[in-house]
Each structure stands twice: as C-alpha cells, then as structure tokens.
Amino acid sequence: MFKSIARQSMNTARVYSGLVVQNLRFVQISPFSSSNLVSAKQAKDSEQNFSSSPEEPFIVSRFGTKIFHRHTMPDKSVFEARIPIIEEAPTITYDMLPPPINKSVKADGSYTIDKFDESQIEEIKRLRKEDPAHWTRGILAKKFGCKSIVISKITKCPSWRLEEIRSENDQKWLKMGFKKRLILTNRLKRRLAW
C-alpha cells in the first residue's frame, strides 16, 4: 500500500477517487489513511464554491493562488488550472510583428543572371578560369553582390580543379583515425536515408 502523504495542514486539498489534487499534481494516496485527509463531504462542500467562469466566485489554494478552471479527466481525476484559460487566440497581423532580422530576398529578380551585363559575365568566367582555387563561388558572389548559386549557373568549376579537390579529400580521409572515419561514414548513411 502507498504511504499516506496527506497531512492535517492540507486543509484545501480535495479528494477525488483516491487522488489528492493540489498544485496541479496528482498524488496517489492510500484508502486506509482517511483520518489524515479532508473528508469526502468537506471536499464536496468545497466544490460548491468552485467556478470555471470569471464572473462567479473562485477558490483560493493554500498558497493564495486562484483556481480558474477545473477539468475532469476520463479516469475521474481532476486537473485544476491556476491561470485563466483563453478561449480564442488573438490574431496577429504583420504590423504587430517586430522588424525582420535579415532582409529577405526581393522578388524583383536581383539574384538572377539577367542582373549582369556581358562584361561582368565575361569577367566572372575569366576569374574562375584563371585561379579557381582562389576565386571560389562564395568569393565571386561577394565580389559581385549575388548568391553563389548564380555564379554556378554562369560558370562551372574546371574539371582539373575538381580532380584536385577529390585528391585532397582522399588525402584527408587517409589521415583520419578510425573513429572520425566511422563518424563520417555514419553521417553519409544518415544523409542517404533522408
């Protein structure tokens, strides 16, 4: 059997089907410890003062908090809310929101290839062919004020540079320890499972 946890000082506790409801917690009690609990008659009498609407009187817990709402669960246990329950959420308009942190991309075509004239496109291609290790997509995107996806649409990375990148990655793989290889392999497997 459960130990009785109710004390004489718990004068505001209610008994509902073997549970003491207090401070939004459900506590199982022993049915043999009725001498220490508030009697069922007192609990029933105290329910008469209870109300779930703001116009009617409400009860105050032993800690001085108001109980605004009571909900009976399917297993006859009772949930008591100590904050008012809002019936309807307020509608939020765009004007009520704070200003955005990052400026969003405008739909005026500022990040398309049409933004560049022929001389800029030729310069992007020339820089990318001269030194693709230095003039990466990100650096070219910063230089010309666009996204890196636009640079990749204008010009691709040369095949010889792709081979260099692959060989560098292979060298990094060979220098890795067993644990790091295992972590990367598992990461690739998870990515394939997306």
N, C-alpha and C positions, 0 to 999 in steps of 0.2 A: 504494500500500500504506500501511497505517497504521504510524505510528512505534511503536516498542516503548516502552511506558511502564513495563514491569516493571524492577525494579532488584534487585541482589543482596540488598538488605536486606529484600525482601519474602519472607521465608522461610516465612511462614504462608499465603501465597496459594495457592489451588488453581486448577488448570486444568481447565475443563470445556468441551469442544468449541470451543476457540478463545477462551474468555472467562476473564478473571481475576475471581474473585468475592472482593471484600474490602469490608468495612464496608457491607454492604447495597447496593453499587453494582455494576453490570455494566459492564465496560470491555472494548471490542473491542481485540484485540491482533493483531499480525502473525504469521502462521505461520512466518515466516523468522527470528524472534528467539528461538528456543528456547534459545539459550545463556544468556540472562539470566533465564529462567523456571525455576520449580521443575519438575522433570521429571514426566512423567505417572505414572511409577512411584512417586515420592515422594507425589504427590497421592493415588494410590490407597491407598498405605500409611497415609497420614494419615486416610483415611476410615474405617479400621478402628477408630480411637479415637473416632469420631463417634457420637453417640447423640441420639435425639429424645425419649427418655423421661428423667424426672428421676432415676430410680434408677440408670441406667447412667452411666458417666463421659462428660463433655462436653469439647469442645476449648476452648481459650482463644485469642482472637485476639492479634495482636501488640500491641494496645493494652491487653491484660489483661481484655477483656470476654468473658464466657461466651457460647457459641453454644448455644442451647437447642433450636432446631428447624431442619431443612433441608427444603425443598420443591423438587422438580424440576419445572420448567416444561415445557410441551409442546415448546418448541424446545430442550430439553436444557440450558437454563441453570438455575442453582441459586440459590434465594433462601434466605438464612440469617437467622434471627431471633435477635436478641440479648436478647430479653425472653421470659419464659415465656409460652406460649400457653395461655390459659384455655379449658378445654373447655366450660364452661357458665357463662353469665352468672348472677350471683346475683339472686334475686327481691327486689324492693324493695316493702316494704309502706308503707302510708300513715303509720304511726308513725315510720318511718325518715326521712321527708322533713322538711325544715325547715318552720317555720310559713309560711303564705302571706303575701305582701307586702300584697296588697289583700284586704279581706274580700269574699267572694263574696256574691252576692245570694241571700238565703234564699228557699226555696220556700214561705214562709208567706203569700204574697200581699201583702207590704209595699209593692210597687210597682204596685199596681193602683188603679183608680178607686174600688173598694169601700172603700179605706182612708179616704177623705174623707167627711165628712158634708155635708149640704146647704148649710150656711152657708159652709163652706170652698170648695165648688164655685162658689157664687154670688160669693164674693169673688174667686176666680181669674178668673171671667168678667168681673166688673166692672173689675178692674185691667187686664185685657187690652184691654178696650174703651176705657178712659179714655186710656191712653197706651201703645200697642203698641210705640212706638219705645224706651221705657224698660223696660217690663215684657215683656221677651222670654221665650221658653220657658225659657232657661237660668236667668235671674234668678228667675222664678217657681218653677222646680224647686228652686233653692237655698233660697228662702224657705219652701217647704212641705215640703222634705225628700223629694223624689221625683225620678224621672228626667224629662227633658224630653219624652220620648215620651208620658208620662201627661198632661202639660199639653196636648200637641197633641191628645190624644183628648178632653179636656174641652172645649177651645175652640180655634177656628181663628183665624188671623191675619185681620183685616178686609181686604176686597178693596182698599180705598183705600190701605192700608199696603203691600200687595203691589205696587200700581202705583208707589208712591213708591220702593220698593226697586228695581224694574225700571228706573225712570228714572235713579236714582243709579248703577246698574250700567252703563247706557248711557253716562252722562257719563264714568265711569271708563274705559270702552272707547275713547271718542273721544280721551281724553287720553293713552292709551298709545302708545308708539312701535311701530314695525314689528316689532322683534324680540320684544317682550313679547306682542304680538298673535299672532305666529306660534307662540310657545311655548304660549300658552293654547289656540290652535286645535288644535295637535298633541295637547295633553293631553286635550281633549274628544274627539278622534278615537280616542285610545287607550282612553278610558273607554267609548266606544260599542262598541269591539271586545271588551270583556270578555265 
